[in-house]
Amino acid sequence: MLPLRWHVSLLAWSATAKDSINLPTSYLVGCLELERLRAASQTRLGDAFRLRRFHDRVLSFGHMPPTLVARAIAADDETEQRRPEEA
């Protein structure tokens, strides 16, 4: 029988190995989602689009699910579009 610390180490390794198999796929999906969100924001804002502002807005939402980030960015873009008209 294996010592307890070896058993725990093997369990930790197997859990890590299992999760790391999905890591490249989840990274790719997140990257594609972010690119899609960026393209949509660029289309809505046109020349007013600023990459740094876009990234600041996305990061400001923290660990919010991507679908909710997309809604929040779209709402924020609409606010940005109205701003010059009101001035």
C-alpha positions as CSV (number, residue, x, y, z in Angstrom):
1,M,0.0,0.0,0.0
2,L,1.2,3.5,-0.9
3,P,2.0,6.0,1.9
4,L,-0.7,8.6,2.3
5,R,1.4,11.5,1.0
6,W,2.0,9.6,-2.2
7,H,-1.7,8.8,-2.6
8,V,-2.5,12.5,-2.1
9,S,0.2,13.5,-4.6
10,L,-1.2,11.1,-7.2
11,L,-4.7,12.4,-6.7
12,A,-3.5,16.0,-7.1
13,W,-1.5,15.1,-10.2
14,S,-4.4,13.3,-11.9
15,A,-6.8,16.1,-11.2
16,T,-4.3,18.6,-12.6
17,A,-3.5,16.5,-15.7
18,K,-7.2,16.0,-16.4
19,D,-8.0,19.8,-16.2
20,S,-4.9,20.8,-18.2
21,I,-6.2,18.8,-21.2
22,N,-9.0,21.3,-21.6
23,L,-6.8,24.3,-21.0
24,P,-5.8,25.0,-24.6
25,T,-9.3,24.6,-25.8
26,S,-10.8,26.9,-23.1
27,Y,-8.1,29.5,-23.8
28,L,-8.9,29.4,-27.5
29,V,-12.6,29.8,-26.9
30,G,-12.0,32.8,-24.6
31,C,-9.6,34.4,-27.1
32,L,-12.1,34.0,-29.9
33,E,-14.9,35.4,-27.8
34,L,-12.8,38.4,-26.9
35,E,-12.0,39.0,-30.5
36,R,-15.7,38.8,-31.5
37,L,-16.6,41.2,-28.7
38,R,-13.9,43.6,-29.8
39,A,-15.0,43.5,-33.5
40,A,-18.6,44.2,-32.4
41,S,-17.5,47.1,-30.3
42,Q,-15.3,48.5,-33.1
43,T,-18.3,48.2,-35.5
44,R,-20.6,50.1,-33.1
45,L,-18.2,52.9,-32.2
46,G,-16.4,53.3,-35.5
47,D,-13.6,56.0,-35.3
48,A,-14.4,56.6,-31.6
49,F,-13.2,53.0,-30.7
50,R,-10.1,53.0,-28.5
51,L,-8.4,49.7,-27.9
52,R,-7.1,50.7,-24.5
53,R,-10.5,51.9,-23.3
54,F,-12.0,48.6,-24.6
55,H,-9.5,46.5,-22.6
56,D,-10.0,48.7,-19.5
57,R,-13.8,48.2,-19.7
58,V,-13.5,44.4,-20.2
59,L,-11.1,44.0,-17.3
60,S,-13.2,46.2,-15.1
61,F,-15.9,43.5,-15.1
62,G,-13.6,41.0,-13.4
63,H,-14.9,37.4,-13.4
64,M,-18.2,38.1,-14.9
65,P,-19.5,35.5,-17.4
66,P,-18.6,36.4,-21.0
67,T,-22.3,36.8,-22.1
68,L,-22.9,39.4,-19.4
69,V,-19.6,41.2,-20.3
70,A,-20.8,41.4,-23.9
71,R,-24.2,42.9,-22.8
72,A,-22.4,45.4,-20.5
73,I,-20.0,46.4,-23.3
74,A,-22.8,46.9,-25.8
75,A,-24.7,49.1,-23.3
76,D,-21.6,51.1,-22.6
77,D,-21.0,51.5,-26.4
78,E,-24.5,52.9,-26.7
79,T,-23.8,55.4,-24.0
80,E,-20.5,56.3,-25.7
81,Q,-22.4,56.9,-29.0
82,R,-24.9,59.2,-27.4
83,R,-22.3,61.3,-25.6
84,P,-21.1,63.4,-28.6
85,E,-24.8,64.0,-29.7
86,E,-25.6,65.5,-26.3
87,A,-22.6,67.8,-26.3
